[in-house]
Amino acid sequence: MLRSNIFSLVRLLRPLHHTSIRNYAAPPKRFYKNTGVISSNGRFEITLDSRKLKTPRGLPFYVESEPLAIAIATEWDAQKEVIDRSSMHLTALSSTVIDNPNSLQKHDMVNYLVNYINTDTVLFHSNEEPELKQMQNQEWLPLVQWCNKRYEIKLAATDSLVVPTFEAGTSMNLSRYFSSYNTAALHGFVFAVDTIKSIILTMACVDRFIPIEKAVQLARLEEEFQQGHWGKVEWAHDVQRLDSQARLSAAVLYIYFNSSSAFVKEKISL
């Protein structure tokens, strides 16, 4: 049952693609028939037929969450004639954690996230479009207020181009919050923030205060406003929106899977 539920979730992570915007070498053909998960010493590995999955650097690919392993196996199982790695966000995140190509330590990611708050999309309101600013006040300010109360910080929106500064306690509380997560989960946070350009929206999703679709909508508020005035390309903006939803969904799932000790329980019939 859990495997089928995870399969349904992973299907939602696959973004919509349009052939006219894909411009790279042909993806490799699917070379395996079956996927699986094997466990050993608290680690879970993915198998493609009889071969174990490797990272891009050739290291053994493993995760420490069984639901995550099932979700990753489902990503590989969902590939059809060819392997579209650009849609396999959970696989990519796990490989990044293992290979660590940028040699990031936990404190590096915590500092990155804490410092990002100064440029959070939700805190910068328009000073030229009164109608847009009204929308931002209506949609964004409740989130800022929720974040301040929930995490005991003091953030404030601005309509100036000057990067705001906040009280020292704000950075301290945010640092304490992010430091409570393990390294793998922090990679999920970084991936989410880089996708929607907002710490506040990411924390609201992780805390289940708003759904993924709402977070992406709010992150794209100004863009959607401009499209309402100037129009949009028939399909391109929808592709971007769905791709952002897929990436953010994967990031939030990755944080959840690396922050819980849930395991699959097989029902044994006697």
C-alpha positions in Angstrom: 0.0 0.0 0.0 2.8 2.4 0.9 4.6 1.7 -2.3 1.5 2.4 -4.4 0.9 5.7 -2.5 4.5 6.8 -3.1 4.1 5.8 -6.8 1.1 8.2 -7.0 3.1 11.0 -5.4 6.1 10.6 -7.6 3.9 10.7 -10.7 2.9 14.2 -9.6 6.5 15.2 -9.6 7.0 14.7 -13.3 6.8 18.1 -15.0 5.2 18.8 -18.3 7.7 19.1 -21.2 7.4 20.5 -24.7 9.6 19.2 -27.4 10.3 22.7 -28.9 12.1 23.8 -25.8 14.3 20.7 -25.4 17.6 21.3 -27.0 20.2 18.7 -25.9 21.6 15.3 -26.8 19.2 12.5 -27.0 18.6 10.9 -23.5 19.8 7.3 -23.1 17.4 4.5 -23.8 15.9 2.5 -20.9 18.2 -0.5 -20.4 16.4 -2.3 -17.6 13.1 -4.0 -17.1 12.5 -4.0 -13.3 13.4 -1.8 -10.4 13.8 -2.8 -6.8 14.9 -1.8 -3.3 17.3 -3.8 -1.1 18.3 -3.1 2.5 21.4 -3.7 4.5 22.6 -2.2 7.8 19.9 0.5 7.8 20.7 1.6 4.3 18.5 1.2 1.2 19.8 0.7 -2.3 18.1 0.8 -5.7 18.4 -2.0 -8.2 17.9 -1.9 -11.9 17.3 -5.5 -12.8 20.3 -7.2 -10.9 22.6 -4.1 -10.9 22.8 -1.6 -8.1 22.4 2.0 -8.9 25.5 4.2 -8.8 26.0 8.0 -8.4 27.4 10.1 -11.3 30.8 9.8 -9.6 30.5 6.0 -9.5 29.8 5.8 -5.7 27.3 3.3 -4.2 23.8 5.0 -4.3 21.9 4.6 -1.0 19.5 6.4 1.2 18.6 6.0 4.8 14.8 6.2 4.4 12.8 3.3 3.0 9.9 5.4 1.7 12.5 7.6 -0.1 14.1 4.5 -1.6 10.7 3.4 -2.9 10.0 6.8 -4.3 13.4 6.8 -6.1 12.8 3.3 -7.5 9.4 4.6 -8.7 11.1 7.5 -10.5 13.2 4.9 -12.4 10.3 2.6 -13.0 8.3 5.5 -14.4 10.8 6.1 -17.2 9.5 4.8 -20.6 11.6 4.2 -23.7 14.2 6.7 -22.6 15.6 7.9 -19.3 14.7 11.6 -18.7 17.1 12.5 -15.8 15.8 16.1 -15.7 12.5 14.8 -14.3 14.1 12.6 -11.6 14.6 15.2 -8.8 14.7 12.7 -5.9 17.4 10.7 -7.6 19.4 13.9 -8.4 19.1 15.2 -4.8 20.3 11.9 -3.3 23.2 11.7 -5.7 24.2 15.3 -4.8 24.1 14.4 -1.1 26.4 11.4 -1.7 28.8 12.9 -4.3 28.7 16.4 -2.7 30.3 18.0 -5.8 30.6 21.4 -4.1 32.0 20.0 -0.9 29.3 21.6 1.2 29.1 21.1 4.9 26.0 21.5 7.1 27.0 24.9 8.3 27.5 26.1 4.7 23.8 25.3 3.9 22.5 26.7 7.1 24.3 30.0 6.5 23.1 30.1 2.9 19.5 29.7 3.9 19.7 32.2 6.8 21.4 34.8 4.6 18.8 34.2 1.8 16.1 35.8 3.9 17.4 39.2 3.1 16.5 38.8 -0.5 13.3 36.7 0.0 10.8 37.3 -2.9 7.9 37.7 -0.4 9.6 40.7 1.3 10.0 42.8 -1.8 6.9 44.7 -2.9 6.3 46.9 -5.9 6.8 50.6 -5.6 5.6 51.3 -9.2 2.4 49.3 -9.7 -0.3 50.2 -7.1 -2.5 47.3 -8.2 0.4 44.8 -7.9 1.4 46.1 -4.5 -2.2 45.7 -3.3 -2.1 42.0 -4.5 1.3 41.5 -2.7 0.0 43.0 0.5 -3.1 40.8 0.4 -1.3 37.6 -0.5 2.2 37.9 1.0 1.8 39.9 4.2 -0.3 37.2 6.0 2.6 34.7 5.2 5.1 37.1 6.7 3.0 37.5 9.8 2.6 33.8 10.1 6.3 33.2 9.7 7.1 35.8 12.4 4.8 34.2 14.9 5.6 30.6 14.1 9.4 31.1 14.2 9.7 34.0 16.7 11.4 36.3 14.2 10.8 39.9 13.0 10.6 40.2 9.2 9.1 43.2 7.4 8.3 43.8 3.8 9.8 46.7 1.9 9.1 48.5 -1.4 12.7 49.8 -1.6 15.5 48.3 -3.6 17.8 48.4 -0.6 18.3 45.0 1.0 16.8 45.1 4.4 18.6 44.2 7.6 17.0 42.3 10.5 17.6 41.9 14.2 20.3 39.5 15.3 17.7 37.3 16.9 16.1 36.7 13.6 19.3 35.1 12.2 19.8 33.2 15.4 16.3 31.7 15.4 16.4 30.8 11.7 19.9 29.2 12.2 18.6 27.1 15.1 15.6 26.0 13.0 17.6 24.9 10.0 20.3 23.3 12.1 17.7 21.0 13.6 17.6 19.2 10.2 20.2 16.7 8.9 22.4 17.4 5.9 20.2 15.5 3.5 17.1 17.5 4.5 19.1 20.7 4.1 19.9 19.9 0.5 16.1 19.6 0.1 15.7 23.1 1.6 18.3 24.6 -0.7 16.7 23.0 -3.8 13.3 24.4 -2.8 14.6 27.9 -2.1 16.5 28.0 -5.3 13.3 26.9 -7.1 10.9 29.5 -5.7 13.3 32.1 -4.4 11.7 32.3 -1.0 12.6 31.0 2.5 9.2 32.0 3.8 7.2 30.1 1.1 9.5 27.0 1.6 9.0 26.9 5.4 5.2 27.4 4.9 5.1 24.3 2.6 7.3 22.2 4.9 5.1 23.3 7.9 2.0 22.4 5.8 0.6 25.9 6.1 0.1 26.2 2.4 0.1 23.6 -0.4 2.7 23.3 -3.1 0.5 24.8 -5.8 -0.2 27.9 -3.7 3.4 28.4 -2.9 4.4 28.4 -6.6 1.5 30.7 -7.4 2.6 33.2 -4.7 6.3 32.9 -5.9 5.1 33.8 -9.4 2.7 36.6 -8.3 4.5 39.5 -10.1 5.0 37.4 -13.2 1.3 36.3 -13.3 0.3 40.0 -12.8 2.4 41.1 -15.8 1.0 38.2 -17.9 -2.4 39.4 -17.1 -1.6 42.8 -18.6 0.7 41.8 -21.5 -0.4 38.3 -22.3 1.6 35.1 -22.2 3.0 32.5 -24.6 0.3 29.8 -25.0 2.2 27.0 -23.4 5.6 28.2 -22.1 4.4 29.8 -18.9 2.4 26.7 -18.0 5.5 24.5 -18.5 7.5 26.8 -16.2 4.7 26.7 -13.5 4.4 22.9 -13.6 8.1 22.4 -13.6 8.4 24.6 -10.5 5.6 22.6 -8.9 7.4 19.4 -9.7 10.7 20.6 -8.2 9.2 22.0 -5.1 7.1 18.9 -4.5 10.3 16.8 -4.8 12.2 19.1 -2.4 9.4 19.0 0.3 9.1 15.2 0.0 12.9 14.9 0.3 12.8 17.0 3.5 10.0 14.8 4.9 11.6 11.5 4.0 14.9 12.6 5.6 13.2 13.9 8.7 11.2 10.9 9.8 11.9 7.3 10.7 9.0 5.8 8.8 9.5 2.3 7.4 7.5 0.0 5.3 5.8 -2.8 7.2 5.2 -6.0 5.2 2.2 -7.9 6.2 3.1 -11.5 6.8 0.4 -14.1 6.3 0.7 -17.2 8.5 
